[in-house]
């Protein structure tokens, strides 16, 4: 599946993508239920960092920046 790193400093999606690129990697692209479960292992036990909605969200490598509602990966794949 690969390697994962959980960042705890809040960034917007574009900043998160840039941090990953600076580290020579990319935001996670979830391709299977198995991978989703592996990522949850990072998320669930981690202490809550905020007192708001940010505890329930994480940025991943898909977006709809080109056309709202039409999601593609950071590599342009559908």
N, C-alpha and C positions, 0 to 999 in steps of 0.2 A: 504493500500500500504506500509506503513512504514514511517520511519523518514529519513531525508536527511540533510547532512551538506556540505556546499560548502567551500572548502579550497582555500585560495588565495596565498599560498606559492608554487612556482613551484617545482615539483618533477618529476622524471621519473616514469614510470609505477610501477616498483618494489618498489621504495621508497613510492609512494602513497599507494600501497597495504599495506606496512609495517605500515605506519601511521594509516591507518584504523584499522589494527589488534591490534595495541597498544591501540586504543580507544575502543576495544571490538566490532568492527563492520567489514564491508567489503565494497569494491568498489561496486557501484550500478550495479545491473543486471537488465536491462530494459526488462520487460516481456510483455508490452502492450503499445498501443498508449496512453492510459490514463496516464501511468507512464512516458512515454516520455514527454508528455505535462507538467506534474507536475515538472519534472526536468528542462525543459526549463524556467519555472518561476524563477528558481534560476539563470540561465545563462544569459538570455537576459538583465535584468536591471542592472546587475553587471557592474561596471566601468571596462574599459579595463585596464589590468595590464601591458601589454607589447606593443611594437611597431612592432610585428612580428606575425608569424603563431600561436604562443601559445594562442592568444586570440580566436582562432577558434576551439580549441581542448580541450577535457576533457577525462580523463582516466575513464574507466568503467570496470566492472568485467568480461570481456571476453578477451581471448588472443589466439594467435596461436604459442606459444613458443615451443610446442612439435612437431608440423608439420606445416610448413608455409602454410597458406591458409585454414587450418582446425581449425576453432574456437571452443573453449570450454569455459564454465564459469569457474570461480575460484574454483568451486566445482567439476570440471571435467565433467560437463554435456554438451551434444551437443545441 
